[in-house]
Amino acid sequence: MASPIEHLDVAIIGAGLSGIGAAHRLRTECPGKTFALFEARAAIGGTWDLFRYPGVRSDSDMYTLSYPWRPWTAPDAIANGSSILGYLRDEVRESDLTRHIRFNTRLVSADFSSLTGRWTLQLEKTQPEGSTVQTLTCSFLYACTGYYNYSHGHQPDFPGLESFTGAVVHPQFWPADLDYTGKQVVVIGSGATAVTLVPALADDAAHVTMLQRSPSYVVSVGQRDGFADTLRRLLPAALAHRLARARNVVVPLAFYQLCKRAPRPAKAFLRGQARSLLDDDQQVRDHFTPAYNPWEQRLCVAPGGDFYRTLASDKASVVTDRIEHFTPQGIVLASGRELAADVVVTATGLSLQPLGGAELSVDGAAADLGDAWVYRGVLVTGIPNLGYCVGYTNASWTLRSDLSSRYVCRLLKHMDRKGYTVAVPVPEPGMVSRPLLDLSSGYMKRSAEVFHRQGIGRPWTVGTNYLLDVPEALLGDVGANMAFDVVPAPVAAAGARKVA
Ligand SMILES: Cc1cc2nc3c(=O)[nH]c(=O)nc-3n(C[C@H](O)[C@H](O)[C@H](O)COP(=O)(O)OP(=O)(O)OC[C@H]3O[C@@H](n4cnc5c(N)ncnc54)[C@H](O)[C@@H]3O)c2cc1C
């Protein structure tokens, strides 16, 4: 006899920062729920396990990128990738979460049945002897899959790249044995990854050139947080963490608001900082004066001004130009200048992808996320019993992803109290759309349409202000703009649809 299909109350997809945090919230706020985390890779940590390029680090402070319930105790506020991964491993081990994680298990597709009020998941399990497909059902599907493709990054078609005889490396797949000692390195890009790589490579390389198409804003922040360090010396760890976190919510948010509301002084501040660290007005004019306002694209961070100090030391330089074509020895630019290179690093961004490529359907009909609207930053119109966890792009990811998980727990508790088995947001007529990840960075714009959209105003946005998002997530009416159902319908009430 075939064994019965396993059923879970909640299936969490992904064991990165968001999935691990979601499991904590589910266990503490909905303790009776059965759940598992399904992770395509063989390890936890997502982003912080995948990216291994030299210098990889956060560009958010760790008091807000870490969880509110687990104090960040390492010295640096801007931390390297391996200490973030260590923090996540500690959380998983000490909360005994490993037994809930099914590694090497990728969600391939999920179909929601409005007859049973359940999702049927197709999961591909990779084993040394080959792959198998498993079927499982769940009542609520919580996608903590991040927002980009793990198999490939974004790499533009550079003319003549195939003729280049040196090494070409994408930061997403950094070869552990790449030797760049004494070599001419060109880093293509001007985002957070390029700004991190330049100082990290410059110590050993002969010279590092950052080749950017257009300038970005780079802000210098302290590697350590003096305020948090003082609190940690004087107070118990949990209290110090809470206060440091509160302060690091408010200060970056105030700066973000300044950038949005009064871009001129914000620009003047950023340029002034660059000028004082570089001591070279011409360089600031040529390479650090973007055409856009601060925070229209994610702000790059230089802990302790490392990026600027490296440029000032002549171990590295910036070139703002366009690539005409590659040659066997390097790159010819639109200006006619040639850059010699032994190693080219294409820090050209991520390839955005929802759900790690998994396909969704409702009653067998394909459900396109691109046609849907986000609700309270986490639910999705037209696709019942689905949460998609995304974080902030203007602040630490975790601040938002944790609010989303808490909102999902509130929704599940509300459904249990009322006896509902199906919940779906209902869009309002005439909504005006904006991309889900609302920044004008190239890689965001390129793939905006594959994600669900935001509307204008609550509850149709992924907020950008934690202080306003907290009351919405923790106190907002879970019934507003929602339709609820009870399925399978009780016999007497078959067909009755409860709309709250
Ligand atoms: C280099 C880099 C630096 C960053 N720095 C910062 C920073 O400083 N501050 C900040 O706030 N944000 C930063 N971010 C954004 C970052 O992605 C978030 O901070 C955070 O790590 C996202 O966590 P997540 O769990 O939501 O997604 P991820 O870390 O992407 O984890 C998703 C997990 O889901 C798994 N998965 C995906 N699809 C499937 C599927 N179909 N089936 C099973 N498993 C699946 C993946 O294997 C992965 O383990 C950075 C991103 C990058 C790439």
The ligand as a Gaussian input file, in Angstrom:
#p B3LYP/6-31G(d) Opt

LIG

0 1
 C       26.447000      39.905000      -1.484000
 C       25.207000      40.355000      -0.771000
 C       25.315000      41.194000       0.331000
 C       24.170000      41.608000       0.999000
 N       24.302000      42.446000       2.065000
 C       23.203000      42.844000       2.717000
 C       23.301000      43.714000       3.839000
 O       24.356000      44.121000       4.260000
 N       22.160000      44.093000       4.437000
 C       20.942000      43.678000       4.014000
 O       19.951000      44.051000       4.624000
 N       20.826000      42.864000       2.959000
 C       21.902000      42.433000       2.304000
 N       21.770000      41.604000       1.229000
 C       20.463000      41.091000       0.876000
 C       20.397000      39.654000       1.458000
 O       20.018000      38.814000       0.475000
 C       19.596000      39.627000       2.737000
 O       20.305000      40.302000       3.743000
 C       19.309000      38.252000       3.316000
 O       20.465000      37.469000       3.456000
 C       18.258000      37.531000       2.536000
 O       17.926000      36.397000       3.269000
 P       16.813000      35.413000       2.723000
 O       16.798000      34.256000       3.657000
 O       15.545000      36.145000       2.514000
 O       17.323000      34.991000       1.279000
 P       18.628000      34.212000       0.880000
 O       19.777000      34.546000       1.710000
 O       18.770000      34.397000      -0.591000
 O       18.257000      32.692000       1.194000
 C       17.263000      32.037000       0.440000
 C       17.420000      30.549000       0.642000
 O       16.330000      29.911000      -0.020000
 C       16.814000      28.795000      -0.747000
 N       15.887000      28.579000      -1.871000
 C       15.596000      29.448000      -2.861000
 N       14.674000      28.888000      -3.694000
 C       14.400000      27.663000      -3.207000
 C       13.519000      26.612000      -3.633000
 N       12.743000      26.745000      -4.728000
 N       13.498000      25.472000      -2.911000
 C       14.261000      25.331000      -1.784000
 N       15.114000      26.301000      -1.346000
 C       15.170000      27.454000      -2.053000
 C       18.203000      29.226000      -1.192000
 O       19.002000      28.089000      -1.488000
 C       18.693000      30.002000       0.030000
 O       19.345000      29.185000       0.947000
 C       22.893000      41.178000       0.550000
 C       22.799000      40.354000      -0.572000
 C       23.933000      39.955000      -1.231000
 C       23.780000      39.075000      -2.440000

